Amino acid sequence: MAATAPPGASGTDRPSRHTQRYDRQLRLWSHSGQAALEDAHVLVIGASPLAGQVLKNLVLPGLGSFTVCDDAIVSEQDAQHDFFVDASHVGTPYAEALAHGLAELNPATTATACTRAPDELLRKHPALFLECSLIVCVRQTRRTALRIAELAWQASPPIPLVCVRSSGFQGVLHIALGELGIIETHPETLVDLRLTRPFPALQAHARAYVVDASDSYAMSHVPFVVLLLQALEAWQAEHDGNLPPPTSRRAFADFVRARGPSGTDNENIDEAIAALAQHVWRPIQSPPVPTGVTALFDDAQCRHLSAHSPPFWLLVAALRRFVQRHGVLPLASSLPDMKATSKDYVALQHVYAAQARTDLDSFLRDLDAVLADVGTSRENVALTDDSVRVFVKHAAFLQLMRGRGLAHQWQAPNIRALEAALSDPVNPVTAQYHLAFVAADRFMERHARCPGARDEDVEGDAHVLLEEAVAYAAEVALPLSSEHHERLSEACREMARGAGSDTPATAALLGGLVAQEIIKILTVQYLPLDNTCVYDGIVQALSTFRL
């Protein structure tokens, strides 16, 4: 299978200008993630300092294009608080001013503005909301956000939606994500040594490895993989073919140590003992295929495929066939550093690499069979050699996220999660601000203004907000203790004091947070938030929970 390397990635050619510009982030999400980001189009509903901070953190890494949609006009206050708007923009459309200022950050990003009101577009041009990769609602009313969220959720496939609001020193973020199959979850390590389920070539290599016991240098350079494989086989020979149980951890560690020479450099023995937890005890106590992966095999999306199925599910179906035939996942050829001679380390590396190539070839045959069954091919579904190789390498760490719609998060929230967040005995509690933001939405719907908009009304509005928050809690059957009520009362006072304003420090932090989650979704890497995050700048605390 031919490999396709990104430009300037050979290690001998001078890196391209593109690679030099995005070098740091390429180390985080590689060329595949960067390409996905550059192909994306983000629609931002609402022009504000917070919207500018979100987009800044998307434009600088190389977002392909974005559109800012709002009919607001830049005021003098906007020019004072928004880094991307100055006095010359006062009286001009805010969306155009923001798009112009952000476009200067990265000429590779296409910036456009729509100066029509979101509600007007919902009535006359709803298709606009379906022509993007992701939608961001910034400081939108609940009614507008819910209408946009419904359009996005009903699209095929659903369009991810991010809803973010701030008020003074507080902010809240909601993500409505239909389905996201994540291959590159970036676990701590991809190493799978297969010590408790060795393949034949590895067993043969360990059995054939013999050194002179009187040669202290040779004994101290036996790779710990070989040491453990030989120790496990010797243990099994003494225990009716059984692997050591977890209750025998100390006994087996002593067994391994006793097989090493005394009075010499035993660094490789120490490496073997240190590797027991990850490479012996954990595999012994775990199934050969992680339960999260086997759950994907049983998913309806995997069992009922078509030519239009997402590539993720076609790959999972091929993996299911592979596991049915082999009983294990394809081998990732990653090998950790260890004390060994260069010759012995390379020989061991070749054993793992050869098995990884064999497993990859076998997986490709299974994949082609799956694609033939549904009447398509790798070319038709854009499965490149590199994408298949990445999938096989990360097969043990696949994740599927199925989120909840925005309406469900607000109207039928997960009460247990919210109650637990309100009663966190360890971390600073911020979930009360979620209730306060909901109360602010209800206040605006009833009074057609933001709570605390007038200084003389702050105390009165805070009292009304508390009543709205308590009423909402009763509607969703959320019990409020006296401690919850006290926290909620303080949160409503802060909400009224904030008056829906974008404090620069809060906007900057939320902008970075929102952009980070958007990048995870667009690149389909790492695990995005599921689904709510609340920030309290007064105590400098964040909390996340799934409503």
C-alpha positions in Angstrom: 0.0 0.0 0.0 1.6 3.3 -1.1 2.0 6.0 1.5 1.1 9.6 0.9 3.2 12.0 2.8 2.2 15.6 3.3 4.3 18.3 1.5 7.5 19.0 3.3 7.1 16.1 5.7 9.8 13.8 4.3 12.4 15.0 6.8 14.9 15.8 4.0 13.1 18.5 2.1 12.8 22.0 3.4 9.4 22.4 5.0 6.9 24.3 2.9 5.7 27.7 3.9 2.4 26.2 4.9 4.1 23.7 7.2 6.3 26.4 8.7 3.3 28.7 9.4 1.3 26.0 11.1 4.1 23.9 12.6 3.0 24.0 16.2 -0.6 22.9 15.6 0.4 20.3 13.1 2.1 18.6 16.0 -1.3 18.5 17.7 -3.6 17.5 15.0 -1.3 16.6 12.1 -1.9 17.4 8.4 -5.2 15.5 8.3 -6.6 17.7 11.0 -5.2 20.9 9.4 -6.8 19.9 6.1 -10.1 19.4 7.8 -9.9 22.8 9.4 -9.0 24.5 6.2 -11.9 22.9 4.4 -14.4 24.0 7.1 -16.9 26.9 6.9 -18.2 28.3 10.2 -21.3 30.4 10.4 -21.3 32.8 13.4 -24.7 34.3 14.4 -24.2 37.5 16.3 -21.4 40.1 16.1 -19.9 41.0 19.4 -16.5 41.1 21.2 -17.1 37.5 22.2 -17.7 36.5 18.6 -14.5 38.2 17.6 -12.5 36.3 20.2 -14.0 33.0 19.1 -13.2 33.7 15.5 -9.7 35.0 16.3 -8.8 31.6 17.7 -10.1 29.9 14.6 -8.7 32.2 12.0 -5.1 32.1 13.3 -4.8 28.3 13.0 -6.1 28.5 9.5 -9.9 28.1 9.4 -11.0 27.9 5.7 -13.8 30.4 5.8 -16.4 32.0 8.1 -19.5 34.2 7.8 -20.6 36.6 10.5 -24.4 37.3 10.5 -25.9 40.2 12.3 -27.8 43.4 11.5 -26.3 45.3 14.5 -24.5 48.7 14.0 -21.2 49.4 15.6 -21.7 51.8 18.6 -19.0 53.8 20.4 -19.2 51.3 23.3 -18.5 48.5 20.8 -15.5 50.3 19.5 -14.1 50.7 23.0 -14.5 47.0 23.9 -13.9 45.1 20.7 -10.3 44.7 19.7 -11.3 44.2 16.0 -13.5 47.3 15.8 -12.3 50.9 16.1 -13.8 54.4 16.1 -13.8 54.5 12.3 -16.4 51.7 12.2 -18.9 53.5 14.4 -22.2 53.6 12.6 -21.3 50.8 10.1 -22.6 47.3 10.1 -20.9 45.3 12.9 -20.7 42.1 10.9 -18.7 43.8 8.2 -16.4 45.6 10.6 -15.7 42.3 12.4 -15.1 40.3 9.3 -12.8 43.0 7.9 -10.7 43.1 11.1 -10.4 39.3 11.5 -9.5 38.8 7.8 -6.3 40.8 8.4 -5.1 38.1 10.8 -4.7 35.4 8.2 -5.0 36.0 4.4 -5.7 32.3 3.9 -9.1 32.6 5.6 -12.1 33.8 3.6 -14.2 36.2 5.7 -17.7 37.3 4.7 -20.4 39.2 6.4 -24.2 39.1 6.3 -25.9 42.2 7.6 -29.4 40.8 7.9 -31.1 40.0 11.2 -30.9 36.3 12.1 -34.7 36.1 12.6 -35.2 37.5 9.1 -32.9 34.9 7.7 -34.8 32.2 9.5 -38.0 33.3 7.9 -36.8 34.0 4.4 -33.5 32.2 3.9 -33.4 29.1 6.2 -31.1 27.3 3.7 -28.3 29.7 4.7 -28.0 27.9 8.0 -27.4 24.6 6.2 -24.5 25.7 4.1 -21.8 25.4 6.7 -19.7 22.9 8.7 -20.7 24.3 12.1 -22.9 27.1 13.5 -22.0 29.3 16.5 -24.7 31.3 18.2 -23.2 34.1 20.2 -25.4 36.0 22.7 -28.6 35.0 20.9 -32.0 34.9 22.6 -33.3 31.4 23.5 -36.0 31.6 20.9 -33.6 32.4 18.1 -31.0 29.9 19.2 -33.6 27.1 19.5 -35.0 27.8 16.0 -31.4 27.7 14.5 -30.6 24.6 16.6 -33.7 22.8 15.2 -32.7 23.5 11.6 -29.2 22.3 12.3 -30.3 19.1 14.1 -32.7 18.1 11.4 -30.1 18.5 8.6 -28.6 15.3 7.2 -26.2 14.8 8.7 -26.9 17.1 11.6 -24.8 20.2 11.7 -22.9 20.8 15.0 -24.1 23.9 16.9 -22.3 25.8 19.6 -24.2 28.3 21.7 -22.2 30.7 23.9 -23.2 33.6 26.1 -21.5 35.8 28.6 -22.6 38.4 31.2 -20.0 40.2 33.1 -17.6 37.7 34.7 -19.7 34.6 33.8 -20.3 32.6 30.7 -22.0 29.5 29.5 -21.3 27.2 26.6 -23.6 24.5 25.1 -22.8 22.1 22.3 -25.5 20.3 20.3 -23.8 17.4 18.4 -25.7 14.8 16.5 -23.1 12.1 16.0 -19.3 12.2 15.8 -17.2 9.1 15.3 -13.7 10.0 16.6 -10.7 7.9 15.5 -7.8 10.0 16.7 -8.7 10.5 20.4 -5.0 11.0 21.3 -4.6 8.5 24.1 -1.5 8.7 26.3 0.1 5.8 24.5 -0.6 3.6 21.5 1.8 0.8 22.6 0.3 -2.7 22.7 3.1 -5.2 23.3 0.7 -8.3 23.3 2.6 -9.9 26.1 -0.4 -11.8 27.4 -1.7 -12.7 23.9 1.5 -13.0 21.9 1.4 -13.7 18.2 3.4 -16.6 16.9 6.3 -14.6 15.5 6.7 -12.8 18.8 6.7 -16.1 20.8 9.3 -17.5 18.4 11.5 -14.5 18.8 11.4 -14.7 22.6 12.1 -18.4 22.6 15.0 -18.1 20.3 16.6 -15.3 22.3 19.5 -16.8 24.2 22.4 -15.1 25.9 25.3 -16.3 27.9 24.4 -16.0 31.6 28.0 -15.3 32.4 28.1 -12.3 30.1 26.9 -9.5 32.4 26.7 -6.9 29.5 24.5 -9.2 27.4 22.3 -10.1 30.4 21.8 -6.4 31.2 20.7 -5.6 27.6 18.0 -8.2 27.1 15.0 -6.2 26.1 12.3 -6.2 28.8 9.7 -7.4 26.3 11.8 -10.6 25.9 12.3 -10.9 29.7 8.6 -10.7 30.4 7.6 -13.1 27.6 10.1 -15.7 28.8 9.0 -15.1 32.4 5.3 -15.5 31.5 6.0 -18.7 29.6 8.0 -20.1 32.5 5.2 -19.2 34.9 2.7 -20.9 32.8 4.8 -24.0 32.6 4.8 -24.2 36.4 1.1 -23.3 36.8 -0.8 -25.6 34.4 -0.6 -23.1 31.5 -2.3 -20.3 33.5 -1.2 -16.7 33.4 -0.4 -15.1 36.8 -3.6 -13.9 38.4 -3.8 -10.3 39.7 -3.6 -11.6 43.3 -0.1 -12.9 42.4 1.3 -9.5 41.4 4.1 -9.5 44.0 4.9 -13.2 43.5 5.2 -12.7 39.8 7.3 -9.6 40.2 9.7 -11.5 42.4 9.6 -14.4 39.9 10.8 -11.9 37.1 13.4 -10.4 39.3 14.8 -13.8 40.4 15.4 -14.7 36.7 17.8 -11.9 36.4 21.5 -12.0 37.3 22.6 -10.7 40.7 25.2 -8.1 41.2 25.0 -6.6 37.7 23.3 -3.7 36.0 19.6 -4.6 36.3 18.0 -1.6 34.6 16.2 -3.9 32.1 14.8 -5.9 35.0 13.5 -2.7 36.5 11.9 -1.8 33.2 10.2 -5.1 33.1 8.8 -4.7 36.6 7.6 -1.2 35.7 5.9 -2.5 32.6 3.8 -5.1 34.5 0.9 -2.8 35.3 0.2 -1.6 31.8 1.3 -4.6 29.7 0.5 -7.6 31.9 -2.0 -6.9 34.7 -4.2 -4.6 32.7 -4.5 -7.0 29.6 -5.1 -10.0 31.9 -8.1 -8.2 33.5 -9.4 -6.7 30.3 -11.1 -8.4 27.3 -9.0 -8.7 24.1 -11.2 -6.0 22.5 -12.2 -3.0 24.6 -15.9 -2.9 25.6 -16.3 0.5 24.0 -15.2 -0.9 20.6 -17.4 -4.0 20.9 -20.3 -1.7 21.6 -19.7 -0.1 18.2 -19.9 -3.5 16.6 -23.4 -3.9 18.0 -24.6 -0.5 16.9 -27.3 -0.3 14.3 -25.2 2.0 12.2 -22.6 -0.8 12.0 -25.0 -3.6 11.2 -27.1 -1.7 8.7 -24.7 -0.3 6.2 -25.2 1.3 2.8 -23.1 3.1 0.2 -24.0 6.3 1.9 -22.9 5.3 5.4 -20.2 7.6 6.9 -16.7 6.3 6.4 -16.3 5.8 10.2 -19.0 3.1 10.2 -17.6 1.4 7.1 -14.3 1.1 8.9 -15.9 -0.1 12.1 -17.7 -2.8 10.1 -14.4 -3.9 8.6 -12.9 -4.0 12.1 -15.8 -6.2 13.3 -14.9 -8.7 10.5 -11.3 -8.6 11.4 -12.0 -9.3 15.1 -14.4 -12.1 14.3 -11.6 -13.8 12.3 -8.7 -13.1 14.6 -10.1 -12.5 18.1 -8.0 -9.4 18.6 -7.6 -5.9 17.1 -5.0 -5.2 14.4 -1.6 -4.6 15.9 -0.2 -1.1 16.2 3.6 -1.4 15.7 4.5 1.2 18.3 7.4 0.1 20.5 8.6 2.0 23.6 12.2 2.8 24.3 14.0 0.2 26.4 17.5 -0.8 27.4 18.8 -3.1 24.6 21.5 -3.2 22.0 20.7 -1.4 18.8 20.8 -4.8 17.0 18.4 -6.5 19.4 16.0 -3.5 19.5 15.8 -3.3 15.7 15.2 -7.0 15.5 12.3 -6.8 18.0 11.0 -3.7 16.1 11.0 -5.8 12.9 8.9 -8.5 14.6 6.2 -6.0 15.6 6.3 -4.1 12.3 6.0 -7.3 10.2 2.9 -8.4 12.2 1.4 -4.9 11.9 1.8 -5.0 8.1 0.2 -8.5 8.1 -2.7 -7.2 10.2 -3.1 -4.1 8.0 -3.3 -6.2 4.8 -5.8 -8.5 6.4 -7.9 -5.4 7.5 -7.8 -4.0 4.0 -9.2 -7.2 2.6 -12.0 -7.0 5.2 -12.6 -3.4 4.3 -12.8 -4.1 0.6 -15.3 -6.9 1.3 -17.5 -4.6 3.3 -17.4 -1.9 0.7 -18.2 -4.5 -2.1 -21.2 -5.7 -0.1 -22.7 -2.1 -0.1 -21.7 -1.4 -3.7 -18.9 1.1 -3.3 -15.1 1.4 -3.0 -12.4 3.1 -1.1 -12.1 5.7 -3.7 -15.8 6.5 -3.8 -15.9 7.1 0.0 -12.5 8.9 0.1 -10.8 6.4 2.3 -7.1 7.0 1.5 -4.2 4.7 2.5 -3.2 7.1 5.2 -6.7 7.4 6.7 -7.1 3.6 6.8 -3.6 3.3 8.5 -4.6 5.9 11.1 -7.8 4.0 11.8 -6.0 0.7 12.3 -3.4 2.3 14.5 -6.1 3.8 16.8 -8.6 1.0 16.7 -8.4 0.3 20.4 -9.3 3.9 21.3 -12.3 4.7 19.0 -15.0 6.9 20.5 -18.5 7.6 19.4 -20.3 10.8 20.6 -24.0 11.2 20.3 -25.1 14.4 21.8 -28.4 16.0 22.9 -30.2 18.7 21.0 -30.2 22.2 22.4 -34.0 22.0 23.1 -33.5 18.9 25.2 -30.6 20.5 27.1 -32.8 23.4 28.1 -36.3 22.0 28.3 -35.6 18.4 29.5 -32.1 18.5 31.1 -30.4 15.6 32.8 -31.5 16.4 36.3 -29.0 14.0 38.0 -26.1 15.7 36.3 -27.3 19.1 37.1 -28.0 18.3 40.7 -24.6 16.7 41.1 -22.9 19.7 39.6 -24.8 22.0 42.1 -23.7 19.8 45.0 -20.1 19.2 44.1 -18.3 18.8 47.4 -14.8 19.1 46.1 -14.7 21.7 43.3 -16.0 25.3 43.1 -19.7 25.1 42.1 -20.6 27.1 39.0 -23.8 25.3 37.8 -26.1 27.8 39.4 -25.1 30.2 36.6 -26.6 27.9 34.1 -29.9 28.4 35.8 -29.2 32.2 36.0 -28.7 32.3 32.2 -31.9 30.4 31.6 -33.7 32.9 33.9 -32.1 35.8 32.0 -33.5 34.3 28.7 -37.0 34.1 30.2 -36.7 37.6 31.6 -35.8 39.0 28.1 -38.7 37.1 26.6 -41.1 38.7 29.1 -39.7 42.2 29.3 -37.9 42.7 25.9 -34.8 43.9 27.6 -31.7 42.5 29.3 -31.8 42.2 33.1 -29.8 44.9 34.8 -29.8 47.1 31.6 -30.6 50.1 33.8 -28.5 50.7 37.0 -31.6 51.6 39.0 -33.2 48.3 38.2 -30.4 45.9 39.1 -31.7 44.9 42.5 -35.3 44.5 41.3 -34.2 42.6 38.2 -32.1 40.3 40.3 -35.2 39.4 42.4 -37.2 38.7 39.2 -34.4 36.6 37.9 -34.3 34.5 41.1 -38.1 34.0 40.7 -37.6 32.9 37.1 -34.8 30.5 38.0 -36.8 28.9 40.8 -39.8 28.5 38.5 -37.6 26.9 35.9 -36.1 24.5 38.4 -39.7 23.5 39.5 -40.7 23.0 35.8 -37.8 20.5 35.2 -38.2 18.9 38.6 -34.8 20.0 39.9 -34.8 20.1 43.7 -33.2 23.1 45.3 -31.8 22.9 48.8 -31.3 26.0 50.9 -27.6 26.0 49.9 -28.6 25.8 46.2 -31.1 28.6 46.7 -28.4 30.8 48.3 -26.0 30.2 45.5 -28.7 30.8 42.9 -29.6 34.1 44.6 -26.0 35.3 44.3 -25.8 34.1 40.7 -28.9 36.1 39.8 -27.4 39.2 41.4 -24.3 38.8 39.4 -26.3 38.2 36.2 -28.2 41.5 36.8 -24.9 43.3 37.5 -23.4 41.9 34.4 -26.3 43.1 32.3 -25.4 40.8 29.4 -22.1 42.6 28.8 -19.0 41.2 27.2 -16.2 41.8 29.7 -12.9 41.7 27.7 -11.2 39.2 30.0 -14.3 36.9 30.0 -14.7 37.2 26.3 -11.0 36.3 25.7 -11.2 33.2 27.9 -14.5 32.0 26.5 -13.3 32.7 23.0 -10.4 30.4 23.5 -12.5 27.7 25.1 -15.2 27.8 22.4 -12.6 27.8 19.6 -10.8 24.8 21.2 -14.1 22.8 21.2 -14.9 23.8 17.6 -11.5 22.7 16.4 -12.0 19.3 18.1 -15.3 18.9 16.2 -14.0 20.1 12.8 -10.8 18.1 12.9 -12.6 15.1 14.4 -9.8 14.7 16.9 -9.6 14.6 20.7 -12.9 14.4 22.7 -15.1 17.5 22.6 -17.2 18.8 25.4 -20.4 16.9 26.1 -22.3 19.2 26.3 -22.3 22.1 28.8 -19.6 24.2 30.4 -20.2 27.1 32.9 -17.5 29.6 33.7 -17.4 31.9 36.8 -14.7 34.5 36.5 -15.1 35.7 40.1 -13.7 32.4 41.5 -11.9 31.5 38.3 -13.6 28.1 37.9 -15.0 26.0 35.1 -17.4 23.1 35.4 -18.7 20.7 32.8 -21.7 18.4 32.8 -24.0 16.6 30.3 -27.5 18.1 30.4 
